[in-house]
């Protein structure tokens, strides 16, 4: 008898001849998430198994695996030989452990899946015989309920027999690293970490770009962004965070450009710099946390003008969401409390009283061409700091 974590995945099943690539990537991500536990990951018939987790680390391992993209659910199981006596003994032991921690009576149902058709009992026979054994052992505290059981006990017959009570839902999605690399424009707000999370859930590997305007923004604002990156890395693995000084560009825009256009011009310059960083880091697209109509710089016209500054695809996974929906996700993934810390980022500095909401591309190009921003972009990139951030 041996404890093992059974890993189930869903969307990978839809892949064709390149399915082994997705499975290998997921296995590597599992090993990385549990790198301090010296585990072994094996694959067998649409399942993965994590072996070698010490009994005192099972719950911590389960917590970490819940956040690995590509996993549909995990089960903490007992692996035994395919002998009926061993299967029954394991089920009785697991049920006994459960009943020790619960007060009162409980209902249950047995579920079985027999991938090994050479096993001498059918699934229906397994369900019936195991249910009978459990009723005899735990009578009168236990009863059968086939419709809404409080306890579900599972038996899977594969290369070994696996018995378990708990199925723990996980994040789902696709394994990080299977969909290329994207650069996330990461502010200190609520939206951009959620945007990064959502693209990472579709398999994108992330690097991040943050703009700061010291002394108008504090060191604490920068620390806040580093912490947001650290939280995201629990889902994505290590993230390269590029910290880009933006003070000179921002003050130049504020002093020399039409006040109504300052916000959109600032966004255009950020996108230009982010594209340079992305290209150097091997990223193929940019990610922003913009939602249509949320603020003046996120009208359809403003977004079109912003996109005009770059040639890379710009992904906006939050584009059709409202603030409440975004906040709900931020709370779920653990970024919300850090995002609302009262340290301003450069997007909140020098905000015009009446920003343009329907800018025109030709007009913004003219305003931008009046100043030699290219030299300032070069200076900002040279002065950038790069951190490798991980949980």
N, C-alpha and C positions, 0 to 999 in steps of 0.2 A: 504494500500500500504506500502511495507516494502522493504528496500534494503537488498540484500543477495548476497553472492558470491557462484556461482554454480561451483562445482569442477567436472571435467571429468577425468576419468582415462581409460587407454586403455589395457595395458598388463595384469592387474589383472583380466580382463574378461575371460582370457584363463584358469584361475585356476579352479580346480574342487571343491571337498568337503572342501578343506582347504582355499577357497577364503575368508571366514569371517576373518581368521587370518590376511591376507594381508590388508583387509579393516580396521580392527581395528588398525593395526599398522600405516596405512596411516592417519587415523583419529587422532591418538595420535601425530604423527609427525606434522600434521597441527596445533593442539592445542599448541604444543611446539613452533612452528615458530611464533605463534601469542599470546604467553603466556602473553604479557603485555597488551593485548586488551580485555581480559575477554569475549571471544567468546564462542559460542556453536556450535558444529559440529554434524549434523545429517546425517543419511544414508537412501537412498530410491531408490530402483530400479536402481542400477548401477550409481548412482550419490551421491555426498556429497554436503551438504549445510552448509555454514559458516554464522551463524546468530550473530547479535549483534555488528558488526563493525560500529563504529561511522562514520558519513558522512565525517568528516575531516580526517579519517584514512583509507579510502577505497583504495587510491592509494598506501599507504605504505603497507597495507595488501596484495594487489595484487603483489607488488614487492617482498615481502617475500615468498609468495606462488609460485611464478615463479621458485624458487630454491628448492622447496620440491620435492625430487625424488618420482616418482610414479604418479605424476599429469601430464596428457596430455595437458590440457588447463583449463582456468578458465574464467568465464563470470560474469561481474558485472550486476546483474539483478534486476528487480522489481518483487516482489512477490505480487500477487493480488488474490482475490477470483475468482473462475471460472465463472464469469459473463461477458457476452460480453461487456457490457458498461464499466466495470472496465479494461478489457484487452485493449479495444480501447483507453480509456483515458490515460492509461499508455504508450501505444505506441506513441500516439500523443505528450505526454509530453517529452518522451525521444528524439523523432525526433526533437521537438522544441529546446531542449537543444543543440542538435548537430548542427542544422541550425544556431543558434545564434552565434556559434563559427566559422562558416565557411562562406566564401564569395562566391558569385556566386551561380550557379545552381548545382544540384547533382542528381545522379541516384540512384535508390534503388530497392531492391527485398525483398519480405517477405518469410521467411522460417518457417515452423511450424512442430512440432512433437507432436502427440496426443497419449501419453501412456495410458491415461484414455479414453477407447473406449466408455464410457458412456456419454462423452461430446457431446452435440447435433449437433455440426458442424464437418464436415470432415476436414482434413488438407487442401484440395484444397479450400474448402469454407472459411476457416480461411484466407488463403493467398489472395483470391479474395476480400473478404469484408474488410480486414484490408488495403490492397493496395488501394482500392477505397477511404476509409476514409482518408488516408494520402494524396492522390492526391488532394482531395477536400480541405483539410486543408492548404496545402502548395503550391498549384498551384499559380504561374507558375514556382516556383523555383525547384520543384521536378518532376522527370519523372521516369518511370519504365524502367529498363534494366535487362532482365532475363539472359543475358549472362555474362556481366562484370559489375555488379553494384558497385558503389562507397560505398554504405551503404547496409549492410545486417541487417535486423531486424528479430529477432528470437522470436518465441512463442513456449513454451513447456507447454503442458497440462499434469500435473501429479496430485499429491494430491492438489496442487494449480496451478495457472497459473504463468509462469515465462516469462518475456519480457525483451529482452536485445539487444544491438547493437554490443557490442564488445566481441570477443573471443580472449583471450590472450594466445598465445602458451607458454608452460612451458617445463621443462627439460625432462619429461618422465621418463623412466626407472622403477625400482622397489623400493618400500618403504625401506628406510634405516632401517636395523635391521631385515630384513626378510631372509637374506642369511648368517647369522653367523657373526663372528668377525674376522678381519684380522689386522695384524700389518704392517704398512707402514714404510719402511726405508726412512726417509725424510731428504734429503740434503737441501742445500739452493739454488739448481739450478732450472731450468725450468721443468725438466722431472718428478721428483718424485711427486710433487703436482698434476700434471695431471693424473699420474697413480692412485693415491689415489682417485681422483675425479671419474675416470672411474669405479673403483671397487665399490665405494659407490653408483654409479648410478645403479649398478646391485643388490643393496640391502645389501651390506656388511657394517657392522658397523666398524669404524676405531679406532685403537689406533696408535700411531706413535712413532718411535724411531729415535733419532738424535744423532750422534756422533760428539763431538767437541774436539779439541786438543789445549786447552789453555796452554801456551801463543802464540802458533803458529797461532791460530785463535782468533779473538777478541770477546769481549762481544757483539759487534754489530752483528756479524755473528749469535750468538745465538738468539738475539732479532729478527733478520730477519726470522729465522725459526719459532719462536713463532708467528710472524705476519702471515706467510704463513699458519700455523695451524689455526689461527683465521679466515682467509679468507675461508679455507676449511670447517670450522665448520658451515658456513652459509648454506652449502648444507647437511652436515652430522649430525648436532647436536654436542654436546660436545665431544671433543677428548682428551683422556688422552695422553699427550706428555711426553715421557721418554727421558731425556737428559743424555747421557752417556759419561763420560770422557774417552777419547781414547788416550791421549798423551803417557802414558807409553807403551802401546801395540804398538803404531805406531813408536815410537822412537826405541823400541827394534827390530822391524822388519827391520827398516832402518839400524840399526847398525850391526845386526848379521845374516841377511839373504841375499842371493844372490840378487844384485840390480835389475836384470831383473824380479825377482819374487815378488818384494815388493807390487806392486799394487794388484795382485791376492791374495797374502797372506792376505793383509789388508781386502779385500772383504770377504775372508773366515772367518776371525775373526769377522767381523761385522755381518755376517750371523749367526754365532754361538751365539753371544750375543743376537741378535734380536730374535732368536728362544727361548732363555731363557726368555726374556721379554714377548714374545707372550704367552708362556705357563703360565706364572704367571698372565697374563691379560686375560686369557680365549680365546685367539685367536687361530685359527686353521690353518692359512696360513700366509705367508709373501708376501708383495707386494714390487716390486722395479720398478724404472723408466727406466730400461735398454731397449735399442733398438739394435737390431742385427747389429753389425759392426760399431756402432757409434764411439767407442773408443777401445783401445787395450784390455781393460778388458771386452769388450762386444762381442768378437768373439765367435763363437759357442763352441770352445774348452775352452775358459775362463769361459763361463757360465756353462759348464758342471763341471768344476773344482770347481766353486763357489757352485753349488748345492750339490756337494758331501759333503760339510761341514755340511749340515743339513738334517734332516729327514722330515721336514714339506714340504708341497707343496709350491712352489714359483710362484706367479702370476706375469706376465710381460705384462700388457695390451698394452704397447707401442711397443712391440717387432717388429712389421712390419711397423712402422711409420718412416718417415724421420723428420728431425728437424723442417721443415716448418709446417708440419701438427701438430706437438706437440705444437709449438709456437702459432699457430692459436687457439687451444683449451685453452692454458694458458691465452691468451688475453681475450678470451670469458668469462672465469670463474673468471678473476680478479687477477690472481696470477703473471702474467708476470712482471709487473712493480716492484714488490717486489723481484722476483727471480733474476732480473738483477742488483740489487744493488751490488756495488763492494766490498762485504765483503766475503773473502775466507772461504770455509768450509774445513774440514780435508781431503776431497778427492783430493784437489788441493795442499796439502802439501807433500813434499818429493816425487814428481813424478819422476820416473826414466827416463833417456834420451831415453833408448831403452827397453821398457817393452816387456816381452814375450807375443806373440800373439797366440801361440799354445802350451799352457802348458799341461803337462800330470798329471793326478791325482796322480799316484804313486810317481812322483817326488815332487809334492807339499806336499803330506802327509809326506814325509821324511823331507823336510825342516821345516815343522810345528812341527814335533815330536822332533826336536833338542832343542826346548825351552819349558819351562814349562809355557805355556800360560794359563793353567787352573787356576792357582793362580791369574794371572793378570785379567782374566775374572771375577773371584769372587770379586776382589777389585773394578773393574769398576762397577759391578752391585750394590755393597754396596754403592758406592759413587754417584749413579745415583740420579737425581732429577726428580720428577713427578709433572706435572702441568695439571690441568683440564682447557682446553682452549675452549672458546665458544664466539660467536659473541656478 
